[in-house]
């Protein structure tokens, strides 16, 4: 029986989180830190080295009691080799042996690495909105768009480089009608970054005034566009509608290929609430392969901001079981 503790670490472009537990869906202690991209990867690694002993102290756990650490990394990784391929937000991660580094510098016997969407998908499958529903397709719609396919309680990674990268499917961007449609990657239409970019273009053209919403001067954000849409601004509503339709097309394609029992959607954009989900469901229903209609549902994620940490802890728990068996 595995009884040692495990640690889980989320490394993102703006956020760093460290948690400790037993990989059973409970976090005993958590450290949450902001990432400064200007300090590059070395700055994040230094933050981890400083925060790890604080985390263990707050949990009352000796370092020697931690049997494994799991990472959910915000970028492409080579999970088999425990190496980061790169980060699109923070320089200095290129081909970095993160699992080996963790074993050496954190003093743990085992380390495992997956990207953040895979880690989050595993967490929702085991402890969150996907419990008991397989196959599970997890989608995170935030600054970017990522995905994970969970089969038989395990992350499916295809030939080893990953799978479920729904953000890179090409979909119509729904500007114009019929032949006027152009194809774009889903991230370029429906992500928080894409929504903010489209809103900024409206603002620069004098077609979007956010002063009535109490917004402070500065760049337009996806949240501002969503608020303007909720207050009836037609151009802002058009931006949100395009993103929802594009996501509906992408999810319909995914359903045709893998026939998931449940689709769980997390990330900041999904926090727009039930009206956003209802629109996405209608779009999926419009485009989905008819015989599969009604065989799946689409629900919000359940584990909140700590979802990647939960997944990293689960990965570490699995690694520890393999290590001691």
NUROFI-841281 format. One record per residue (C-alpha): x, y, z. Coordinates in steps of 0.1 Angstrom, whole numbers, padded with zeros to 4 digits, always signed. Layout:
% NUROFI-841281
XYZ;...
//
This chain:
% NUROFI-841281
+0000+0000+0000;+0013+0035-0010;+0013+0058+0021;+0039+0084+0012;+0030+0120+0003;+0032+0135-0032;+0036+0170-0045;+0020+0186-0075;+0033+0217-0093;+0016+0238-0120;+0039+0259-0141;+0021+0285-0163;+0029+0317-0181;+0015+0339-0154;+0009+0316-0124;+0029+0290-0104;+0011+0267-0079;+0026+0240-0056;+0004+0216-0037;+0010+0186-0014;-0013+0157-0007;-0018+0120-0015;-0032+0123-0049;-0068+0115-0038;-0085+0147-0047;-0075+0166-0015;-0048+0193-0013;-0033+0195+0022;-0013+0227+0016;-0010+0251-0014;+0014+0278-0024;+0003+0302-0052;+0028+0326-0068;+0028+0350-0097;+0052+0344-0126;+0074+0372-0139;+0081+0362-0176;+0111+0387-0176;+0129+0364-0151;+0125+0336-0176;+0126+0299-0167;+0154+0302-0143;+0133+0326-0122;+0105+0301-0120;+0128+0273-0110;+0142+0296-0082;+0106+0303-0070;+0100+0265-0068;+0131+0259-0048;+0121+0287-0024;+0084+0277-0021;+0088+0239-0018;+0102+0239+0018;+0075+0265+0028;+0048+0242+0014;+0061+0212+0033;+0065+0232+0065;+0029+0245+0063;+0017+0210+0059;+0039+0196+0086;+0055+0171+0063;+0091+0161+0062;+0109+0163+0028;+0118+0126+0031;+0082+0117+0033;+0075+0130-0002;+0078+0101-0026;+0072+0118-0060;+0064+0151-0076;+0041+0157-0106;+0042+0187-0130;+0015+0202-0151;+0033+0224-0176;+0019+0252-0197;+0034+0241-0230;+0044+0211-0251;+0063+0184-0232;+0079+0151-0239;+0062+0131-0211;+0081+0099-0217;+0115+0116-0212;+0103+0141-0186;+0114+0170-0207;+0098+0204-0215;+0099+0211-0252;+0092+0248-0248;+0070+0275-0234;+0052+0301-0255;+0051+0326-0227;+0084+0322-0208;+0118+0319-0224;+0144+0295-0212;+0124+0262-0211;+0136+0248-0244;+0144+0211-0242;+0147+0213-0204;+0149+0180-0183;+0124+0191-0157;+0118+0156-0141;+0155+0151-0137;+0159+0186-0123;+0131+0180-0097;+0146+0147-0085;+0181+0164-0081;+0170+0197-0066;+0139+0189-0047;+0152+0156-0033;+0124+0134-0044;+0130+0099-0058;+0105+0102-0087;+0091+0129-0109;+0066+0129-0138;+0056+0156-0163;+0026+0163-0185;+0012+0194-0200;-0013+0214-0180;-0044+0205-0201;-0037+0168-0198;-0031+0172-0160;-0064+0191-0156;-0083+0166-0177;-0071+0137-0155;-0081+0156-0124;-0116+0163-0137;-0119+0126-0147;-0109+0113-0113;-0122+0140-0088;-0144+0165-0107;-0171+0168-0133;-0160+0138-0153;-0161+0112-0125;-0177+0080-0138;-0180+0093-0173;-0157+0077-0199;-0144+0085-0224;-0140+0120-0212;-0130+0150-0234;-0116+0179-0213;-0113+0214-0229;-0098+0245-0213;-0108+0278-0229;-0086+0305-0214;-0059+0327-0229;-0053+0297-0252;-0073+0266-0258;-0061+0231-0249;-0076+0197-0245;-0072+0162-0231;-0087+0129-0239;-0090+0105-0208;-0095+0068-0216;-0098+0042-0189;-0086+0067-0162;-0055+0075-0182;-0043+0103-0204;-0043+0093-0240;-0012+0107-0258;-0014+0090-0292;+0020+0082-0305;+0036+0100-0276;+0036+0137-0284;+0001+0143-0270;-0035+0143-0282;-0067+0163-0278;-0051+0195-0291;-0085+0209-0301;-0072+0245-0301;-0053+0238-0332;-0082+0224-0352;-0091+0246-0382;-0126+0260-0381;-0146+0288-0398;-0141+0321-0382;-0177+0330-0391;-0169+0364-0406;-0192+0368-0436;-0214+0341-0451;-0209+0310-0471;-0178+0312-0493;-0167+0343-0474;-0158+0321-0444;-0120+0317-0439;-0105+0290-0419;-0085+0297-0387;-0072+0278-0358;-0098+0276-0330;-0074+0295-0307;-0074+0324-0332;-0112+0328-0329;-0125+0315-0295;-0097+0319-0269;-0096+0348-0244;-0066+0363-0263;-0086+0362-0296;-0116+0378-0280;-0095+0405-0264;-0077+0412-0298;-0110+0415-0316;-0124+0438-0289;-0093+0460-0291;-0098+0463-0328;-0133+0475-0322;-0122+0500-0296;-0094+0513-0319;-0120+0518-0346;-0143+0537-0322;-0169+0511-0323;-0166+0498-0287;-0169+0522-0257;-0163+0505-0224;-0165+0536-0201;-0201+0529-0192;-0189+0495-0178;-0165+0511-0154;-0134+0497-0172;-0101+0514-0164;-0080+0528-0192;-0057+0502-0208;-0058+0473-0232;-0092+0456-0238;-0095+0422-0222;-0118+0393-0230;-0137+0400-0198;-0145+0435-0210;-0158+0422-0243;-0180+0397-0225;-0194+0424-0202;-0201+0446-0232;-0219+0417-0249;-0240+0411-0218;-0250+0448-0218;-0263+0445-0253;-0234+0458-0274;-0240+0442-0308;-0204+0441-0321;-0191+0427-0288;-0219+0401-0289;-0208+0392-0324;-0173+0385-0312;-0186+0362-0284;-0210+0345-0309;-0182+0338-0334;-0162+0322-0307;-0191+0300-0295;-0199+0288-0330;-0163+0281-0338;-0160+0261-0306;-0192+0242-0315;-0177+0232-0349;-0145+0220-0332;-0163+0200-0305;-0186+0185-0331;-0155+0172-0350;-0141+0158-0318;-0174+0140-0310;-0174+0125-0345;-0139+0111-0340;-0138+0099-0303;-0175+0098-0292;-0169+0110-0256;-0195+0103-0230;-0190+0138-0215;-0172+0170-0225;-0160+0191-0196;-0150+0227-0203;-0129+0248-0179;-0107+0279-0182;-0114+0316-0178;-0137+0320-0208;-0160+0292-0196;-0166+0313-0165;-0190+0335-0186;-0217+0312-0171;-0246+0292-0181;-0257+0314-0210;-0223+0308-0226;-0226+0271-0221;-0261+0271-0235;-0249+0288-0267;-0220+0264-0271;-0244+0234-0267;-0267+0248-0294;-0237+0252-0317;-0225+0217-0311;-0260+0204-0317;-0261+0222-0350;-0229+0207-0364;-0226+0173-0347;-0229+0140-0365;-0266+0133-0361;-0265+0097-0348;-0242+0108-0320;-0266+0136-0309;-0278+0130-0274;-0251+0105-0265;-0230+0130-0246;-0233+0161-0225;-0213+0193-0220;-0207+0206-0185;-0185+0231-0166;-0154+0220-0149;-0157+0215-0111;-0122+0218-0096;-0116+0255-0101;-0082+0272-0101;-0064+0242-0085;-0074+0218-0112;-0039+0214-0127;-0024+0209-0092;-0050+0181-0085;-0039+0165-0118;-0002+0168-0110;-0008+0152-0076;-0026+0123-0093;+0002+0119-0118;+0027+0118-0089;+0006+0093-0070;+0006+0070-0101;+0043+0074-0105;+0049+0066-0069;+0028+0034-0071;+0049+0023-0101;+0081+0032-0083;+0073+0011-0052;+0057-0018-0070;
//
